[in-house]
């Protein structure tokens, strides 16, 4: 292990350069890995999902924001439109289904959403249940002492609760007194069967409970629009395939209102898929650029190493190191730098991923327990490149030896 020991001593002697190389590798792996994971997660999330929803109607925002709100139950509390729009659309357009959702509270990050019994028809329309819709317990009732909630399968697992359990749910909006505008003990009465859809991670309760929070929010001036109406965060709409021109009629009806927005789910998803396709190319370019910069730093490090070896070659030989051992020590240096930098980069990538979830907490962003094949390929390729870079220093070392042999002859 003389070569490995020599490599370690060389890296310690050039600690500043070694640290710079490790940080460059770690940054390259962290940045490129984070980009790859985010791109893969979004592509998988939006590429083949069958939503069973034709139209989303919600407060004015970007189309992408409303799409994420409606498909992943992530709406912002306090941004609402009037519930009476449901009746107007039913009477004037007549879609197959129009379901109200009002996100107004949460418990341990699980959203509590007010809705009415039309959600049952919507869940049946999705056709994801292979048996009973409510796997345990029953559907909620109105006018009870403690608000009743029905949990999605994943929400029940996350919270570790089941029928007849109670816990406190509260709004993230606070009034002038610093207290949540809605803070109540709720009672679990049912758990839905698992479907693999986003609603598995939500809780549902009668929409009147949401309106209770909205009315308090109006009094505090923190719920928009600023007038006292029964509100919803969005409507999910399923069109009637037997009726023509429903889409345009609904668009005209909604767009004539100052606070409401209308999007076609398929059109928004197609745009998003196209964007993600372009993002894949951008992600690849950014990953290559970051790895190129790290490789450049390593190349400069090993050019410096070859110069040092040239100056101290006689000393190494006097200490008993052969030309082969000196060459192997250079390879060991690249291996040390690669392993340490790669390990640190993996940690940075995972920390960045977790920070995105903790700060932004997008419901479509998951944390996979194992790295993807693309990420593993990226790591292996990076390590291979790192091990190839010192060939410059080794080549120069052999040129020096050849020149000395020629001069001696």
C-alpha positions, 0 to 999 in steps of 0.5 A: 500500500505504498502507493496509497500512502503516498497518495494520501500524503500528497493530498495532505501536502496540497490540502487547499487544492484537494479541498477545492477539488472535493468541493467542485465534485460535490457541487457538480454531483449535488446540482446535477443530481438535484436537477435530474431527480426533480425532472424525473419526478415531475415527468413521472408525475405528469406524463401518464396520470389519468385524472378523470377531470375535464375542467378546473375552475378556481381563483385567478392565478397561473394555469399551472398553479390552478392545475397543481391545486386541483389535481394535488389538493394544494390550494392556498387558504383564503383564496376562494371563489363563490360556491353559488357558481356551482348552481349557475353552471349546473343550470346553464351548462349542465356538466356531468359532474361539478364538485366543490373543494374548499381547503381550509385547515390541516393536521400534520401537513395533511389538508382538510378539505370541505366538500359535499356529497357530489364527491362520491359520484366523482370518486365513482367516476374515477373508477379506482375502487375495486371494492367498497369506496369507504374501506372502514367506517362510513361517510360523514354527516352534517351538524355534529358536535365535533366535525366529522372527517373521512380520510384518504388511505394514505392520510390515515396511514400518515396520521396513524388514525382510524374511525372514532379517533379524534385530533385537532385540525386548524387553519394556517390563517391567523386573526388579529389575536394571533390565533387560527381562524379555525381550530376544532377537534375533528372526529374520524368516521371513515377511511377511503379505500386506497386508489393511488390517486392524490386524494388518498393523502387528504381529509374530507369534511362537510363544506359547511365547516370550511364556510365557518372558517371563511366567515371568520376570515372575512371578519378578519379581512384575510379571506378573498374576495372581500365579501361574505359569501360561501366559498370554495378553493376550486371546482373539479368538472367532468363534462357530459360527452353527449352534450355539445359546446359545453366547454365553450359555454362554460368558458364564457360563463366563467371568464365573464367573472372577475375573480374566477379562472377556467382551465382545460386539464388536458390542454394544461397537461399537454403543455406541461408535458411539452415543457418537461420534454424541453426541460429534460434537454436543459437538465442534461445540459446543466448536468454536463456543464456542472460536471465539465467545470468539476473536471476542469478543476480536477485537470488543473489539480493533476497538471499541478501534480505532474509538475510537482512530480517532475520536480521531486521525482529524484526525491521519490526514487531516493525514498524507494518509490518505483515509477509504477508506485508513483503512477499508482499513487496518482490514480489513488489520489483521483480515487480518494477525491472521487469517492469523497466528492461523490459521497458529499455530492450525494448527501447534498443532493438528498439534503436539497431534495428534502429542503425543497419539500420542507420549504415549498412542500409540493405534494407531487414531489416525492422522496424516493427511498432508492436512487433512480437508474439515471442517477446511478449512471450519473454517479458511475460516469462521474467516477469513471471520468475522475479516474481517467483525468489523472492519465494526463499526469501519468503520461507526463511522468512516463515522458519524463522517465523516457527523456531521462533514459534517452539522455542517459544513453 
